[in-house]
Amino acid sequence: MRTPRLLPLPAAEWDDSVRELVAARADDCGAVPNIFTTFARHPQLFRRWLPFGGELLTKGLLPPRDRELMILRSAWQCRSDYEWGQHEPIARAAGLENSEIERVPAGPGADGWREFDRVLLSAVDELHADARIADRTWTRLAQRYDERQLIELVMLIGHYHLVAFALNSFGVQRETGIADLPTGHE
């Protein structure tokens, strides 16, 4: 989407509540990413969404590399430029190699994946396509993850689909210098 349907809330329109919500999300130069200033148009919902998203992103029980692999696959499946661009550097910092990031669009059937990476990618694809994880994939996930991690995995994938749906529907624009969604297809 080239034209935003909802523009970020301009700083001149921030009340104290919004200012409090976005202040902690500013970068070193004081700029607040468009996702936050757009979601700030609904301060009550934004205030309640932030802790959940923050829990999944920074305090979750899933290994960061696994989490970011699933987020990138969710971004790809939803064709969310913004989500992909924001999470590509996070994925790299979490331990994904450039070659792995480049392979995400090819999905779990692509050559070169670790076996458990295939399982994680399959979980994303199955939830995206069927709204449930297949028994075989679930069994393989449960061999490595405990019940809390399994719950978190489903919520993580669902959450990043929700975020992608919002970003895509609102037309939230990527910040300058943020990577575009890869052009490759499965």
C-alpha positions in Angstrom: 0.0 0.0 0.0 1.5 3.3 -1.1 -0.8 5.7 0.7 -1.5 5.4 4.5 -5.1 5.0 5.4 -4.3 6.2 8.9 -1.5 8.7 9.4 0.7 8.6 12.5 -0.7 10.8 15.2 1.3 14.1 15.0 3.2 15.0 18.1 1.2 18.3 18.3 -1.9 16.1 19.0 -0.4 14.0 21.7 -2.0 14.4 25.1 -0.1 13.4 28.3 -1.4 9.8 28.0 -0.1 9.4 24.5 3.1 11.1 25.3 3.7 8.7 28.1 2.9 5.7 25.9 5.3 6.7 23.1 8.1 8.2 25.1 9.7 4.9 25.9 9.6 3.8 22.2 11.6 6.8 20.8 15.0 6.1 19.3 18.2 7.9 20.2 17.1 10.9 18.1 13.7 11.1 19.7 11.8 9.6 16.7 9.0 7.2 17.4 8.3 4.4 14.9 5.2 4.8 12.8 3.6 1.7 14.3 3.4 3.3 17.7 2.2 6.7 16.6 -0.4 5.2 14.4 -1.7 2.8 17.1 -1.7 5.8 19.4 -4.8 7.0 17.6 -6.6 4.6 19.9 -4.8 5.2 23.2 -6.9 2.8 25.3 -6.3 -0.1 23.0 -2.7 0.9 22.5 -2.1 1.0 26.2 -3.4 -2.6 26.6 -1.7 -4.0 23.5 1.8 -2.8 24.5 2.4 -5.0 27.5 1.2 -8.1 25.6 3.5 -7.4 22.6 6.3 -6.5 24.9 6.0 -9.7 26.9 6.2 -11.8 23.7 9.1 -9.8 22.3 11.3 -9.2 25.3 10.3 -11.5 28.1 9.0 -14.6 26.4 10.0 -18.1 27.1 10.8 -19.0 23.4 14.5 -18.7 22.3 14.9 -15.4 20.6 16.2 -17.0 17.4 13.1 -19.2 17.2 10.8 -16.3 17.9 12.3 -14.1 15.2 12.2 -16.9 12.6 8.5 -17.3 13.3 7.9 -13.6 13.2 9.7 -13.2 9.8 7.7 -16.1 8.4 4.5 -14.5 9.7 5.5 -11.2 8.1 6.2 -13.0 4.8 2.9 -15.0 4.9 1.0 -11.7 5.6 3.1 -9.8 3.1 3.8 -7.2 5.8 6.6 -4.9 4.6 6.6 -3.0 7.9 6.8 -6.1 10.1 9.5 -7.7 8.0 11.6 -4.5 7.9 11.4 -4.0 11.7 12.2 -7.6 12.5 14.9 -8.3 10.0 17.6 -6.6 12.2 16.1 -8.1 15.3 16.3 -11.5 13.7 20.0 -11.0 12.8 20.8 -9.9 16.4 19.0 -13.0 17.7 21.3 -15.2 15.7 19.7 -15.8 12.3 22.3 -15.7 9.5 21.7 -13.5 6.4 21.3 -16.7 4.3 18.6 -17.9 6.7 16.7 -14.6 6.6 16.9 -14.7 2.8 15.5 -18.2 2.8 12.5 -17.5 4.9 10.2 -16.7 1.9 11.0 -20.2 0.5 9.4 -21.8 3.5 10.1 -25.0 5.4 10.7 -27.1 2.2 13.7 -25.1 1.2 17.2 -26.7 1.3 19.5 -25.7 4.1 17.2 -25.4 7.2 17.9 -27.1 10.4 15.3 -29.8 11.2 13.7 -27.8 14.0 13.6 -24.6 11.9 11.5 -26.6 9.4 9.1 -27.4 12.3 8.8 -23.8 13.4 8.2 -22.6 9.8 5.6 -25.3 9.4 3.8 -24.2 12.5 3.5 -20.7 11.1 2.3 -21.9 7.7 -0.2 -24.3 9.2 -1.7 -21.7 11.5 -1.8 -19.2 8.6 -3.5 -21.6 6.3 -5.6 -23.8 8.6 -5.9 -21.9 11.9 -4.4 -24.8 13.7 -1.1 -26.7 14.0 -1.2 -30.2 12.5 -0.7 -33.1 14.9 2.7 -34.1 13.4 4.1 -30.6 13.8 2.6 -30.3 17.3 4.2 -33.5 18.4 7.6 -32.3 17.1 7.2 -29.0 18.9 6.3 -30.7 22.1 9.5 -32.7 22.0 11.4 -29.5 22.6 9.0 -27.0 24.2 7.1 -27.3 27.4 3.4 -26.4 27.7 4.0 -22.7 28.5 6.3 -22.4 25.4 3.7 -24.2 23.2 1.0 -21.7 24.4 3.4 -18.8 23.8 4.3 -20.1 20.3 0.7 -20.1 19.1 0.0 -16.7 20.7 3.2 -15.3 19.2 2.3 -16.3 15.7 -1.3 -15.1 16.2 -0.1 -11.8 17.6 2.2 -11.1 14.7 -0.5 -12.0 12.3 -2.8 -9.5 14.1 -0.1 -6.8 13.9 0.5 -7.5 10.2 -3.2 -7.3 9.5 -3.3 -3.9 11.3 -0.1 -2.6 9.6 -1.3 -3.7 6.2 -4.8 -2.4 6.6 -3.8 1.0 8.0 -1.0 1.4 5.5 1.6 2.1 8.1 4.7 3.4 6.2 8.2 2.0 6.9 10.7 4.4 8.3 13.6 5.5 6.1 16.2 2.9 5.8 14.0 0.0 6.9 14.3 -3.1 4.6 11.5 -4.0 2.2 9.8 -7.4 2.1 11.8 -9.7 -0.1 10.5 -10.1 -3.6 11.0 -13.9 -3.8 8.1 -16.3 -3.8 7.6 -19.9 -2.8 
